[in-house]
Amino acid sequence: MLNLEMKNNPSHELVPKRAEYAASLKTQKKQILICAGTGCVAGGSLNIYARLQEILKERGIKCSLVLEKEPHEESVGLKKSGCHGFCEMGPLLRIEPAGLLYIKVIVEDCEEIIEESIINDRVIERLVYHDQEGKAYEKQEEIPFYKQQTRVALEDCGRINAESIKEYIAVGGYSAVAKALFDMTPQQIVDEISEASLRGRGGGGFPTGRKWAQVLAQDSEIKYVVCNGDEGDPGAFMDRSMMEGDPHRVIEGMLIAGIATGAHYGYIYVRAEYPLAVERLQTAIQKAEEKGLLGKNILNSGFDFDLKISQGAGAFVCGEGSALTASIEGNRGMPRVKPPRTVEKGLFEKPTVLNNVETYCNVPPIINKGAAWYKTIGPDKNHGTKAFALTGNVMNTGLIEVPMGTPLRKVIFDIGGGVKGGEFKAVQIGGPSGGCLCINPSEDHLNLQLDFDSLKKVGAMIGSGGLVVMNDKSCMVEVARFFMNFTQNESCGKCIPCREGTKRKLELITDICEGRGTMQHITLLEELSETISATALCGLGKTAASPVVSTMKYFRDEYIAHVVDKKCPAGQCKALVTLQIDPELCKGCSKCSRVCPVGAISGEIKKPFKIDTTKCIKCGACKEGCPFHAVKEV
């Protein structure tokens, strides 16, 4: 936090305002934080918020919906917070200062919450988290899902009112901007970010300080700062949660980038499919302008910075830098040949700083606490933390943040609570540009450290941070087909290797999944993968083959089973599954024939029935409907 005496700017007003807002926050004897991230909103959290407000009013309890200046009496703060992270257990409700976390809250629980926890300071046992052994965890920080995490970018997400600039300032917000403006030169800011070894959290892991230094060195009156909030990877929602839950942190990081590089204009590129993020960002920008933290003469420093939102149409390719800037300009989002790079000619052909949401969220704590502090987290050259969206066949899905270098095993089993529905088989990391991690005779990826360099060695990448866990019932050939289908649909079509190559690869892998594959299909997949990676125009095209390459490397036996034996070991590829009725188990009840939509099953009552495989469409209705489990997949 800044000194109360701003030697370089006596008229600076941020510090006294911070003291005022912090004092107001302390008058709230209790705070009820309702998770208002997209997931919990979909689960009805806004209805819970509205009902709690009604009950507090009915009970005559003073309720603060916004941070007021020195209320005359103590109140209960009722707030819409950002994502708490524990999405599997939503809607979530946190009560401060006790640190209570209630899970799977419904509207009908609201009366009891006010009566027991707000009025009488009692814990509602049934609403707290219980592990598989039945142990109860009242406080959020004690739950294994949270206890194993280290939050830096997500530090305030879920802990303050996501729509309040006053609360953000009260907990130290914009102090890093003030420090950058009054206590540091642009070069010192760049040096601090460089010394911290902050690497871009959007996928490639390019050193942020080096990028900023390149833009600072450009001789141009006009420069831009751009935030990539497009986040197109399937299953990824880290950036969305940060924009929804802590929009001022994103703005502060971008503002510091502008101060460091001499840029006076900024754009946040966010997909229109994130309406809540767009709304929260718009509100945050408006409030920051009102407080003199954006626009002309920020904090009476003489520095100007204007920030706008640009909404994208959800094209995956617009996650690529040159395609993103083209989209902001109003053109079709398509990558261009490099050089020149974005730092030289980016948005409107001007030098541009382009980082993703999470990268900017790491900037304020580095400026406030210093590079030396940041480097205490994570291994060498991979400092800091990384946010992941943990999804798939795992007990505890949600948004997590862990130090770089955290073993995969710890993420899945300690934080994630283990694999659901079977044994561990693989993790898809990095989305369509990433690869699979698994256990095989030669490698144990569960012990692999999750950082840029370690993942690169095994042919994978962090990407934006999606982690999709798969159990032993997952077909890795189908997984590869899913990602290839996604990539092919999202290809911009500009370069032939990506446009035609991904289409052909999808055809080949579809043939394999549907029983038409041969060993020649596998050979062609390998050749096409090499060609596309070597000749595609942009980074997205160059990595398009990664899911196929990694699954073929670690699960080649599954590919061979599909093309040689015409079997899917996981039983997921329906075209390779044959349904048969076990005559020893069949009681001749005829239920299977009655539910068959194509009349492929015949027989006599009280005698074993049979399936005509030439008519069978393998829908599985007979298997689901058989009360004696006589229908088998072979």
DRENFI-414224 format. One line per 5 residues: number of its first residue (from 1); their letters; for each residue x, y, z of C-alpha. Coordinates in Angstrom, 3 decimals, padded with zeros to 6 digits. Last residue first. Example, Ala and Ser with C-alpha at 12.3 -4.5 7.8 and 13.67 -1.06 7.14 Angstrom:
BEGIN
2	sa	013.670,-001.060,007.140  012.300,-004.500,007.800
//
This chain:
BEGIN
634	vekva	-018.950,-057.645,-027.795  -021.484,-055.443,-026.023  -023.899,-057.515,-023.941  -027.677,-057.711,-023.589  -028.647,-060.122,-020.770
629	hfpcg	-028.607,-057.539,-018.013  -031.735,-059.146,-016.472  -033.969,-056.049,-016.469  -033.144,-055.322,-020.144  -034.124,-051.733,-020.970
624	ekcag	-030.682,-050.133,-021.069  -029.255,-052.921,-023.189  -032.231,-052.904,-025.524  -032.059,-049.147,-025.997  -028.349,-049.345,-026.879
619	ckick	-028.617,-047.382,-030.131  -026.560,-049.944,-031.981  -028.427,-049.514,-035.277  -029.320,-053.242,-035.439  -030.797,-054.363,-038.767
614	ttdik	-027.873,-056.439,-040.055  -027.042,-057.477,-036.472  -030.405,-059.298,-036.107  -030.601,-059.595,-032.309  -031.900,-062.789,-030.701
609	fpkki	-034.386,-063.634,-027.926  -033.999,-066.483,-025.432  -037.271,-068.338,-024.688  -039.961,-067.398,-022.143  -041.903,-065.506,-024.848
604	egsia	-040.629,-066.288,-028.350  -038.000,-064.409,-030.312  -037.159,-061.274,-032.282  -034.909,-058.230,-032.024  -034.043,-055.893,-034.935
599	gvpcv	-037.429,-054.186,-035.012  -035.974,-050.746,-035.761  -036.841,-048.792,-032.584  -036.067,-051.666,-030.192  -038.067,-050.997,-027.005
594	rscks	-040.571,-053.837,-027.539  -037.927,-056.294,-028.671  -035.882,-055.701,-025.530  -038.929,-056.108,-023.283  -039.645,-059.562,-024.762
589	cgkcl	-039.624,-061.301,-021.333  -037.663,-064.249,-022.780  -035.663,-064.890,-019.608  -032.281,-063.981,-021.163  -029.319,-064.697,-018.869
584	epdiq	-028.077,-067.984,-020.339  -029.081,-066.925,-023.850  -026.714,-063.919,-023.650  -028.162,-061.392,-026.084  -025.676,-059.793,-028.446
579	ltvla	-024.820,-056.194,-029.328  -021.852,-055.525,-031.603  -019.759,-052.402,-030.993  -017.448,-050.970,-033.635  -019.988,-048.479,-035.007
574	kcqga	-020.757,-047.453,-031.438  -017.285,-046.053,-030.766  -017.420,-045.773,-026.968  -016.743,-049.411,-026.002  -013.462,-048.486,-024.313
569	pckkd	-011.488,-051.129,-026.208  -013.143,-050.063,-029.494  -012.961,-053.110,-031.731  -012.432,-053.510,-035.457  -009.538,-055.887,-034.637
564	vvhai	-007.150,-054.293,-037.111  -008.336,-050.687,-037.487  -009.832,-049.958,-034.074  -007.462,-052.201,-032.122  -004.538,-050.532,-033.897
559	yedrf	-005.744,-047.076,-032.838  -006.143,-048.291,-029.262  -002.645,-049.794,-029.287  -001.272,-046.402,-030.357  -002.378,-044.896,-027.084
554	ykmts	000.662,-042.851,-025.985  002.067,-041.678,-029.313  -001.176,-041.851,-031.289  -002.921,-039.874,-028.544  -000.143,-037.253,-028.588
549	vvpsa	-000.126,-036.854,-032.383  -003.915,-036.655,-032.658  -004.259,-034.020,-029.925  -001.260,-032.081,-031.361  -002.371,-031.910,-035.010
544	atkgl	-003.810,-028.413,-034.763  -000.567,-027.088,-033.241  000.777,-025.495,-036.445  -002.706,-024.316,-037.384  -003.183,-022.461,-034.106
539	gclat	000.317,-021.031,-034.316  -000.354,-019.441,-037.670  000.404,-020.122,-041.325  000.473,-023.916,-041.472  003.549,-025.482,-043.124
534	asite	005.499,-027.572,-040.612  002.671,-028.565,-038.277  000.363,-029.327,-041.206  002.956,-031.529,-042.944  003.938,-033.501,-039.835
529	sleel	000.312,-034.167,-038.914  -000.506,-035.166,-042.476  002.234,-037.814,-042.471  001.127,-039.267,-039.131  -002.530,-039.363,-040.153
524	ltihq	-001.568,-040.991,-043.463  000.273,-043.795,-041.658  -002.696,-044.369,-039.313  -005.125,-044.521,-042.260  -002.797,-046.983,-044.044
519	mtgrg	-003.189,-049.288,-041.050  -006.858,-049.512,-042.031  -009.993,-047.665,-040.916  -013.556,-048.256,-042.026  -014.873,-049.215,-038.581
514	ecidt	-016.645,-045.993,-037.648  -013.969,-044.601,-035.334  -011.224,-045.272,-037.895  -013.213,-043.686,-040.710  -013.800,-040.650,-038.499
509	ilelk	-010.027,-040.443,-037.950  -009.408,-040.352,-041.684  -012.153,-037.842,-042.478  -011.007,-035.549,-039.646  -007.462,-035.720,-040.954
504	rktge	-008.671,-034.753,-044.441  -010.505,-031.708,-043.117  -007.545,-030.755,-040.935  -005.260,-030.844,-043.963  -007.585,-028.944,-046.270
499	rcpic	-008.033,-025.750,-044.279  -004.902,-026.056,-042.128  -002.438,-026.901,-044.872  -004.276,-024.675,-047.413  -003.958,-021.377,-045.554
494	kgcse	-006.759,-018.855,-045.104  -009.509,-021.283,-044.153  -010.329,-019.686,-040.800  -010.205,-023.108,-039.170  -012.842,-023.316,-036.432
489	nqtfn	-014.784,-026.252,-037.888  -011.558,-028.161,-038.554  -010.259,-027.449,-035.068  -013.452,-028.653,-033.384  -013.641,-031.803,-035.511
484	mffra	-009.980,-032.473,-034.731  -010.701,-032.048,-031.038  -013.568,-034.524,-031.102  -011.692,-037.002,-033.327  -008.746,-037.029,-030.904
479	vevmc	-011.109,-037.779,-028.034  -012.762,-040.490,-030.157  -009.360,-042.125,-030.664  -008.702,-041.805,-026.940  -011.811,-043.764,-026.031
474	skdnm	-012.805,-042.956,-022.455  -013.956,-045.711,-020.097  -010.586,-045.727,-018.348  -011.199,-042.266,-016.937  -010.594,-038.876,-018.538
469	vvlgg	-009.627,-035.567,-016.917  -009.989,-032.389,-018.969  -007.578,-029.665,-017.845  -008.019,-026.305,-019.628  -005.307,-023.768,-018.838
464	sgima	-004.951,-021.237,-021.669  -002.380,-023.420,-023.314  -000.356,-025.420,-020.803  001.466,-027.331,-023.520  002.072,-030.915,-024.561
459	gvkkl	004.773,-032.772,-026.488  006.442,-034.410,-023.489  009.335,-031.910,-023.228  006.965,-028.983,-023.769  005.070,-029.949,-020.629
454	sdfdl	008.161,-029.639,-018.446  009.126,-026.276,-019.983  005.802,-024.481,-019.586  004.905,-025.735,-016.124  002.744,-028.483,-014.678
449	qlnlh	005.295,-030.824,-013.093  004.945,-034.437,-014.214  004.315,-037.021,-011.496  000.996,-038.036,-013.039  002.829,-038.171,-016.363
444	despn	004.290,-041.562,-015.607  006.363,-042.593,-018.610  007.763,-045.772,-020.192  005.083,-048.368,-019.457  002.244,-045.830,-019.838
439	iclcg	000.507,-043.319,-017.556  -001.176,-040.310,-019.134  -000.873,-036.747,-020.398  -002.635,-035.841,-023.609  -001.936,-032.926,-025.914
434	gspgg	-002.426,-029.248,-026.489  -003.517,-027.037,-029.367  -007.125,-028.240,-029.287  -007.245,-027.626,-025.522  -004.054,-027.109,-023.547
429	iqvak	-004.281,-030.220,-021.404  -006.160,-033.448,-022.115  -005.698,-035.691,-019.128  -005.445,-039.451,-019.343  -006.479,-042.853,-018.000
424	feggk	-007.292,-042.601,-014.315  -009.525,-045.371,-013.045  -013.316,-045.382,-013.146  -016.435,-043.290,-012.673  -014.817,-040.264,-011.071
419	vgggi	-011.073,-039.722,-010.748  -009.685,-038.220,-007.571  -010.588,-035.400,-005.188  -009.721,-032.642,-007.649  -007.423,-030.853,-005.236
414	dfivk	-005.553,-033.838,-003.811  -006.188,-036.390,-006.577  -006.196,-034.494,-009.852  -004.081,-031.440,-009.013  -001.668,-033.315,-006.762
409	rlptg	-001.090,-036.001,-009.396  -000.390,-033.346,-012.043  002.569,-032.177,-010.021  002.677,-028.427,-009.195  005.476,-026.799,-011.207
404	mpvei	003.774,-023.427,-011.450  002.000,-022.699,-008.204  -001.722,-023.531,-008.161  -004.940,-021.776,-009.130  -008.248,-023.652,-009.427
399	lgtnm	-011.578,-023.192,-011.196  -013.992,-026.080,-010.933  -014.607,-029.798,-011.018  -014.250,-031.786,-007.822  -014.786,-035.519,-008.402
394	vngtl	-012.950,-035.779,-011.708  -014.146,-037.325,-014.975  -014.143,-034.072,-016.973  -013.235,-030.607,-015.711  -010.480,-028.651,-013.950
389	afakt	-010.297,-025.133,-015.394  -006.754,-024.148,-014.541  -005.142,-021.002,-013.131  -001.370,-020.840,-013.102  000.938,-019.484,-010.399
384	ghnkd	004.193,-017.598,-010.298  007.608,-018.482,-011.665  008.421,-020.774,-014.556  012.005,-019.726,-015.348  013.167,-021.487,-012.158
379	pgitk	010.417,-023.342,-010.295  007.222,-021.887,-008.775  006.538,-019.146,-006.246  009.484,-017.407,-004.536  010.007,-015.584,-007.820
374	ywaag	006.954,-013.432,-007.167  008.428,-012.097,-003.912  011.696,-011.120,-005.608  009.771,-009.492,-008.458  008.164,-006.965,-006.153
369	kniip	005.189,-006.855,-003.811  003.153,-004.006,-005.321  004.388,-004.210,-008.922  004.231,-008.017,-008.937  000.801,-007.969,-007.242
364	pvncy	-000.539,-005.601,-009.956  000.855,-007.616,-012.945  -000.572,-011.090,-012.319  -004.086,-010.090,-013.425  -002.617,-008.840,-016.723
359	tevnn	-001.298,-012.318,-017.502  -004.609,-013.914,-016.534  -006.550,-011.795,-019.017  -004.358,-012.466,-022.055  -001.525,-010.333,-023.363
354	lvtpk	-001.080,-008.094,-026.397  001.071,-004.979,-026.161  000.776,-003.177,-029.486  002.975,-001.058,-031.730  000.731,000.505,-034.404
349	eflgk	-000.578,-001.057,-037.616  -004.210,-000.337,-036.576  -003.669,-002.941,-033.825  -000.311,-004.623,-034.292  002.706,-003.385,-036.168
344	evtrp	005.919,-003.572,-034.164  004.859,-005.412,-030.987  002.329,-007.336,-033.087  005.051,-008.869,-035.205  006.169,-007.785,-038.666
339	pkvrp	007.054,-010.505,-039.418  004.858,-012.543,-039.639  002.199,-013.617,-042.151  -001.331,-012.727,-041.224  -003.963,-014.478,-039.142
334	mgrng	-007.641,-014.076,-040.006  -010.415,-012.375,-038.058  -012.449,-010.706,-040.771  -012.085,-006.953,-040.486  -013.662,-004.520,-038.045
329	eisat	-010.384,-003.267,-036.596  -011.056,-005.328,-033.457  -011.287,-008.439,-035.681  -007.938,-007.674,-037.335  -006.380,-007.307,-033.876
324	lasge	-007.646,-010.755,-032.912  -006.478,-012.386,-036.154  -002.996,-010.922,-035.599  -002.822,-012.248,-032.041  -004.355,-015.701,-032.388
319	gcvfa	-007.360,-016.109,-030.079  -009.369,-014.886,-033.021  -008.911,-018.351,-034.546  -011.479,-019.762,-032.125  -014.224,-017.568,-033.544
314	gagqs	-016.560,-016.492,-030.750  -018.137,-013.506,-032.457  -015.936,-010.924,-030.791  -016.890,-007.991,-028.619  -014.531,-005.027,-028.392
309	ikldf	-014.454,-003.247,-025.044  -012.834,000.172,-024.688  -010.138,001.754,-022.513  -008.755,005.271,-022.637  -005.474,006.085,-020.895
304	dfgsn	-004.070,009.540,-020.205  -001.054,010.360,-017.997  -000.735,013.894,-016.615  -000.474,012.517,-013.081  -003.616,014.092,-011.647
299	linkg	-004.801,010.617,-010.606  -005.260,009.803,-014.312  -005.006,012.967,-016.417  -007.605,012.025,-019.027  -009.430,008.695,-019.161
294	llgke	-009.221,005.947,-016.583  -008.597,006.035,-012.831  -010.315,009.390,-012.342  -012.963,007.902,-010.073  -015.727,008.361,-012.663
289	eakqi	-013.547,006.737,-015.319  -012.959,003.747,-013.065  -016.709,003.456,-012.470  -017.458,003.407,-016.209  -014.681,000.896,-016.912
284	atqlr	-015.931,-001.382,-014.121  -019.528,-001.248,-015.341  -018.468,-002.145,-018.882  -016.270,-004.944,-017.534  -019.110,-006.369,-015.470
279	evalp	-021.525,-006.309,-018.430  -019.023,-007.860,-020.850  -018.173,-010.607,-018.358  -021.867,-011.315,-017.840  -022.479,-011.443,-021.591
274	yearv	-019.684,-013.962,-022.282  -020.975,-015.299,-025.614  -020.075,-011.861,-027.028  -016.445,-012.909,-026.879  -014.059,-010.509,-025.183
269	yiygy	-011.394,-008.277,-026.694  -010.428,-005.677,-024.102  -009.031,-002.655,-025.912  -006.553,-000.027,-024.739  -005.328,003.409,-025.697
264	hagta	-002.657,005.626,-024.159  000.417,003.467,-024.699  003.733,004.720,-023.348  005.077,001.226,-022.732  005.160,001.031,-018.928
259	igail	002.187,003.336,-018.312  000.079,001.346,-020.795  001.103,-001.964,-019.238  000.164,-000.518,-015.835  -003.270,000.356,-017.225
254	mgeiv	-003.693,-003.164,-018.581  -002.947,-004.696,-015.173  -005.325,-002.274,-013.456  -008.113,-003.041,-015.935  -007.805,-006.796,-015.368
249	rhpdg	-007.795,-006.311,-011.569  -010.824,-004.025,-011.967  -012.760,-006.848,-013.624  -012.450,-009.174,-010.609  -015.251,-011.738,-010.725
244	emmsr	-016.625,-011.531,-014.241  -013.347,-010.799,-016.037  -011.527,-013.306,-013.843  -014.181,-015.992,-014.364  -014.134,-015.523,-018.141
239	dmfag	-010.347,-015.768,-018.155  -010.429,-019.119,-016.377  -013.319,-020.675,-018.301  -011.797,-023.435,-020.434  -013.815,-026.563,-021.283
234	pdged	-013.382,-026.264,-025.049  -010.645,-023.681,-025.816  -011.990,-020.365,-027.179  -010.793,-017.910,-024.557  -011.488,-014.557,-026.294
229	gncvv	-010.309,-012.374,-023.421  -007.147,-011.222,-025.187  -006.318,-007.839,-023.642  -004.891,-005.170,-025.925  -002.623,-002.253,-025.029
224	ykies	-002.083,000.170,-027.873  000.540,002.608,-029.114  000.299,005.992,-030.811  003.171,008.465,-030.827  005.507,005.846,-032.245
219	dqalv	009.216,005.196,-031.830  009.118,001.575,-030.611  011.386,000.789,-027.642  008.488,000.627,-025.183  006.811,-001.961,-027.437
214	qawkr	009.895,-004.201,-027.404  010.309,-003.773,-023.651  006.676,-004.831,-023.109  007.230,-008.049,-025.069  010.448,-008.790,-023.174
209	gtpfg	008.716,-008.180,-019.863  005.913,-010.590,-020.760  008.236,-013.511,-021.512  006.435,-015.781,-024.041  004.582,-018.664,-022.372
204	gggrg	002.921,-019.868,-025.556  -000.489,-020.543,-024.070  -002.343,-017.469,-022.876  -000.565,-017.192,-019.527  002.264,-015.069,-020.910
199	rlsae	005.436,-015.485,-018.876  006.285,-013.428,-015.797  010.012,-013.813,-015.202  009.777,-011.518,-012.136  012.919,-009.713,-013.363
194	siedv	011.160,-008.946,-016.641  008.101,-007.512,-014.876  010.372,-005.401,-012.666  012.498,-004.275,-015.637  009.396,-003.203,-017.561
189	iqqpt	008.197,-001.170,-014.578  011.662,000.357,-014.111  011.760,001.296,-017.812  008.417,003.078,-017.534  009.719,005.034,-014.539
184	mdfla	008.545,004.228,-011.034  007.270,005.986,-007.901  004.482,008.237,-009.158  002.689,006.456,-011.987  003.727,002.849,-011.344
179	kavas	003.069,003.206,-007.626  -000.348,004.728,-008.314  -001.176,001.904,-010.693  -000.022,-000.667,-008.115  -002.299,000.947,-005.515
174	yggva	-005.178,000.483,-007.989  -006.894,-002.032,-005.686  -005.635,-002.381,-002.131  -008.552,-004.088,-000.369  -010.580,-000.864,-000.098
169	iyeki	-009.915,-000.007,-003.765  -011.612,-003.209,-004.878  -014.416,-002.609,-002.401  -014.988,000.886,-003.792  -014.866,-000.362,-007.379
164	seani	-017.896,-002.531,-006.639  -019.418,-004.939,-009.201  -017.491,-008.084,-008.206  -018.311,-007.494,-004.546  -015.318,-008.958,-002.751
159	rgcde	-013.976,-012.386,-001.785  -015.079,-014.558,-004.743  -012.210,-013.325,-006.946  -009.905,-011.358,-004.665  -006.764,-013.500,-005.000
154	lavrt	-007.657,-015.068,-008.353  -004.484,-013.824,-010.075  -002.505,-014.692,-006.936  -004.189,-017.681,-005.308  -002.196,-020.621,-004.007
149	qqkyf	-004.220,-023.842,-003.887  -003.912,-026.990,-001.764  -006.257,-025.695,000.942  -008.992,-024.806,-001.559  -010.024,-028.278,-002.773
144	pieeq	-008.897,-029.769,000.544  -011.580,-027.708,002.376  -009.937,-025.862,005.278  -009.842,-022.484,003.522  -013.609,-022.555,003.015
139	keyak	-014.408,-022.979,006.691  -017.007,-025.492,007.835  -015.438,-028.712,006.637  -017.350,-031.869,007.605  -015.813,-035.352,007.461
134	geqdh	-018.163,-037.863,005.834  -015.472,-040.185,004.486  -016.150,-038.993,000.930  -015.694,-035.383,002.025  -018.411,-033.216,003.536
129	yvlre	-018.866,-029.570,002.519  -021.153,-027.393,004.633  -024.895,-027.101,004.031  -026.021,-029.985,006.263  -024.118,-028.636,009.255
124	ivrdn	-025.783,-025.239,009.370  -023.302,-023.323,011.509  -024.621,-021.069,014.253  -023.998,-017.356,014.701  -027.555,-016.701,015.953
119	iisee	-028.697,-013.869,013.683  -026.551,-014.412,010.573  -025.853,-018.131,010.696  -029.039,-019.599,012.154  -031.869,-017.269,011.256
114	iieec	-030.422,-015.799,008.052  -029.220,-019.173,006.752  -032.459,-020.899,007.790  -034.606,-018.457,005.840  -032.329,-018.728,002.780
109	deviv	-032.317,-022.521,002.493  -035.495,-022.645,000.361  -033.755,-020.586,-002.306  -031.185,-023.332,-002.842  -027.578,-023.677,-001.672
104	kiyll	-025.452,-026.431,-003.176  -022.570,-025.543,-000.880  -022.190,-023.283,002.156  -018.781,-021.830,002.916  -018.074,-020.273,006.290
99	gapei	-015.118,-017.878,006.543  -016.353,-016.577,009.912  -015.791,-012.946,008.877  -017.567,-013.456,006.549  -020.196,-015.808,005.146
94	rllpg	-019.657,-017.549,001.816  -022.426,-018.879,-000.431  -021.973,-021.335,-003.299  -024.462,-022.450,-005.955  -022.555,-024.581,-006.630
89	mecfg	-020.742,-027.699,-005.424  -019.077,-028.836,-008.676  -018.152,-025.201,-009.369  -015.756,-024.912,-006.422  -014.044,-021.864,-007.919
84	hcgsk	-015.558,-019.080,-005.817  -016.528,-017.251,-009.027  -017.065,-013.533,-008.531  -019.080,-011.987,-005.772  -022.610,-010.662,-005.665
79	klgvs	-022.871,-009.051,-002.270  -025.031,-008.700,000.818  -023.245,-006.730,003.566  -024.925,-007.003,006.926  -025.012,-003.730,008.824
74	eehpe	-023.551,-001.877,011.782  -024.900,001.544,012.539  -024.446,005.129,011.412  -022.996,004.024,008.092  -019.503,005.426,007.409
69	kelvl	-019.566,006.036,003.678  -021.578,003.319,001.934  -020.366,000.203,000.141  -023.277,-001.166,-001.854  -025.930,-003.734,-001.014
64	sckig	-025.764,-002.913,002.677  -028.556,-004.569,004.693  -029.875,-003.304,007.987  -031.851,-006.140,009.567  -035.555,-005.376,009.936
59	rekli	-036.491,-009.052,009.678  -038.586,-008.447,006.535  -035.745,-006.474,004.955  -033.226,-009.224,005.687  -035.696,-011.774,004.289
54	eqlra	-036.203,-009.864,001.034  -032.463,-009.404,000.460  -031.890,-013.098,001.094  -034.564,-013.892,-001.511  -032.952,-011.677,-004.150
49	yinls	-029.493,-013.204,-003.608  -030.905,-016.737,-003.733  -032.661,-015.901,-007.019  -029.334,-014.569,-008.299  -027.676,-017.874,-007.329
44	ggavc	-030.050,-019.945,-009.468  -027.839,-022.710,-010.884  -027.138,-020.761,-014.072  -025.951,-017.907,-011.854  -023.708,-020.447,-010.108
39	gtgac	-021.985,-021.370,-013.368  -021.794,-017.828,-014.761  -020.168,-016.354,-011.647  -022.429,-014.695,-009.136  -021.235,-016.577,-006.066
34	iliqk	-023.197,-015.073,-003.186  -021.049,-013.335,-000.576  -022.840,-012.667,002.698  -020.871,-010.230,004.823  -021.095,-009.722,008.549
29	kqtkl	-020.412,-006.856,010.907  -020.304,-004.504,007.947  -018.685,-001.513,009.635  -015.269,-002.824,008.509  -016.142,-002.204,004.854
24	saaye	-016.902,001.438,005.599  -013.470,001.848,007.183  -011.836,000.229,004.141  -013.733,002.614,001.864  -012.554,005.703,003.777
19	arkpv	-008.950,004.477,004.020  -008.897,003.736,000.301  -010.337,007.180,-000.419  -007.557,008.749,001.666  -004.997,006.776,-000.377
14	lehsp	-006.489,007.478,-003.820  -006.651,011.270,-003.498  -003.358,012.507,-004.983  -003.182,016.242,-004.493  000.286,016.047,-002.896
9	nnkme	001.731,014.449,-006.039  005.376,013.507,-006.030  005.673,013.170,-002.290  002.487,011.192,-001.853  002.344,011.208,001.918
4	lnlm	-000.076,008.480,003.001  002.472,005.990,001.796  001.164,003.556,-000.747  000.000,000.000,000.000
//
